[in-house]
Amino acid sequence: MAMVTVTNYKLSFNLFDFSATRREASISRQAASRIRHRFSSSRWLNLSSSSTTHRFDSFKSRCSITNTDVHFNHVATEDEDISATDIGCCCTTPILQLKSDVLETESLSILTGDAYVDSLLTTLPVLSEEEQKALAATPAHPEGLYAFYASCLAGNLVEQLWNFAWPSAIALLHPSLLPVAVMGFFTKLVIIGGGPLVGKLMDHSPRVPSYIFLNVVQASAQLLSAAMIIHAHTISPASASSLLLRPWFAVLVLSGAIERLSGVALGVAMERDWVVLLAGINRPIALAQANAVLNRIDLLCEIAGTSLFGIILSKYDPVTCLKFAAGLMMWSLPIMISLTWLTNKLSTGVLDRSKCSQTCCRTSDEEPLPDADNFVNTGLEAIKLGWREYIQQPVLPASLAYVLLYFNVVLTPGSLMTAFLTQRGLNPSVIGGFSGLCAFMGVAATFLSATLVRRFGILKAGAVGLVFQASLLTIAVAVYQSGSHSQRSPLLFFLCLIVLSRLGHMSYDVVGAQILQTGIPSSKANLIGTTEISVASLAESLMLGVAIIANDVSHFGFLAMLSLLSVVGAAWMFCQWLLNPTEEQRSLFSFDPQFQL
């Protein structure tokens, strides 16, 4: 229990006589220490909030306090633990004690409860609607946010360049999709099992050191992978089956899986934690703008990285290009570490804030957080908890539609498409341009999605994006199946249709994220989000398993048909969910025009 002593050198105030219940009368030390700041400084007060109304209803007000100095003396009592447990929060109960010599020198101005509230309304200004919007659009730490953007730019550029470099270089080793498919398959398996575990360990680790450590791990894995591929290009070529048994390929698979797992963990940390702290969780406009900037940075880096490596690969041999990529990795790592440190410094150490304080007050219906050591020893518990929460989420059909899109591993600018186009003899600059145009469509989708939401509402906007993608991919597959594989014109038209279809895919990606943010409780967003990544990785691994079996380039049409069916299935599932809404869906999206008719 905390003892509070209030002194006043110039006393003209009203004193509250607390007559609330034990649970309601508990005041944290931090709240008590802000008494002087709130009342003497005459800052704005929002009396419309439920918490403020509850505060006034919880006690009988006789007086108010101004110009006070609050001193805390912690006094241990035998029922202190009980009071802290009763309120379900990490705080103790302070007692307010006034020095009698102060009360003898100044008279008290006694007000009734209604009179006190009226006096507050006349003396404390309230922000106007325009001022509140301006505050909501202002980041909490703008300088730190800009440094964070620069760090993301340096890291994403190298990552996107490497994501295009390794499948291109491996595809030149042997005319088969098997090596690329095997690497992708095992990488997804590692993400399925290790994703929730790594995410949970990061929740129990300091932000900045763990972020720097993952950057070092990712860069080291990229350098090791580049060294293995360079080694493979310097030795005599082998068949696809014998290539998989080489020691260097086993090292390549392991390093590639570690690199992707580190990249996923870094992405979750940036998008779910860091940007929220820097922009401000209670500043929705600033947070939305920061999310959009991060999305555009990632897509622009994809455009620049793929185009740059494609141009270099068209002019130089693969070994030279891989050495250039390795040099870029070593050059960017110290820059990212420096920018990470600068981000924390410019944000006044907000990233050093303890994560435990964000979860110490929990509702009674939430699952308790398992101990970190238990997750190390029994990682299956994390996966089991995540899958249970994922299945029980209220917007499961929208999430499953998103997962179904991950079955599309062929009709998308990924490793299999890069390997296929390389083996078809297309110029690397054309392949890089294809990936860059797909990323450019993603940038355009960040603007188009806002227009779709304003015109159709958030739910119908998601359906429009999925139907648009499914329609264009249907035409694309028909063009590929009917055209001659020896001619370049049908293949280029096929690629153009895939580029246009990315506009619908990325539109749903943006709108779907907002649907999931609306429907998933904030207390479970991280757990469900990492589990969704694991489920999506499972979907990708299944399709990559099929690609391992049908690894010949002649089977590409069959793989394209399976990818098309997954996109059509996603559109059908989402539209069915939209046409047959539940009461819970109507309640969550009551603001949507779909349910306002």
PyMOL commands that set and color helices and strands:
alter all, ss='L'
color gray80, all
select helices_A, chain A and resi 29-33+35-40+50-57+80-86+100-105+113-123+129-136+142-171+178-203+207-234+240-243+247-279+284-315+318-346+350-352+356-358+372-377+379-391+396-407+415-423+428-456+458-482+488-519+522-549+553-579+583-588+593-595
alter helices_A, ss='H'
color red, helices_A
select strands_A, chain A and resi 2-7+16-17+60-61+69-74+94-98
alter strands_A, ss='S'
color yellow, strands_A
deselect
rebuild
show_as cartoon
